[in-house]
């Protein structure tokens, strides 16, 4: 179970695109503590959160990495099906 945080801990939120000032204010209000926003376009979508040494990644990048083998299998099957339609002798 994650450790409870102090109100003095800063919540760091990494997003793939900038947030508006209103969005940042809403997040800080909901978190009840200071929020720092960092931009990481490689996340693709979602967000990664870090506070007091605890880290949780809710990004699409993390989901793709978790399911890499499944995604590769789907892609290979797609390519094979596509190839058989284009060139049945291949």
N, C-alpha and C positions, 0 to 999 in steps of 0.2 A: 504494500500500500504506500503511495507517495506520501512523503513527509509534508506536514502542514507548513505553509509559508507564513512569514511575517509580513505585515503591511509594508515594511521598509524594503522588501525584496522587489526588484524590478522584473516585470514580466517582459520577456523579449519575444516578439512575434515576427517571424520571417514570412513574407508573402512574395508571390511572384510579380506583383505590380504594386505601385504606390497606393496608399489609402488616403482618402480625403481627411481633412482635419476633423470633420464631424464623425467619421468612422473611428478615428483614433480616440477621440473624446468619449464615444460610446463604449469602446472596448475598455478604456481606463476606468470608466464609471462602473461597468459591470464587474471588472476585476477588483475594483476597490483598492487599487495600488497603481504606481507609475507603470507606464507601458512604453517600451522602446520598439519602434518598427524598423526592421531591416528588410531590404529588398534583395531577393534571390530569384532571378528569372528561371533558373534551372528547376525550380519546384513545379513548374508548369501550371498548377492549380492547387487550391487548398492552402494550408499554412503549417508551419512548424513552430512549436512553442517551447520556450525554455525559461525556467525560473529556479534559482538557487541550486543549480547543478542537475535538475531534472529536465529531461528533454522528451518531447512527444512529437512525432512527425505525422501530420495528417495530410501530407501533400500527395499529389498524383505521382510525383517522382518516386516517393517511397512505396506507393501501391504498385507501380510498375516494377520496381525492384523486387518486391515481395513475390510477385507473380511472373517473374521473368521466364521461367521454364514453361509455364502454361501459355504465355503470350507467344513464345517462340514456336511452340507446337501449333498454335492456331495459325500463325503466319506461314509456317512451312506447309500446312495443309491447304491454306488458301493458294499459295504459289503452285503447289502440285495440281490442284483442281483447275486453276487458271491455265497452267501449261497444257493440261490434257485437252482443254477446250480449244486452245489456239493451235496446238500441234499434237494431234492424237498419236502420232508415231514417236514422239519424244519421250 
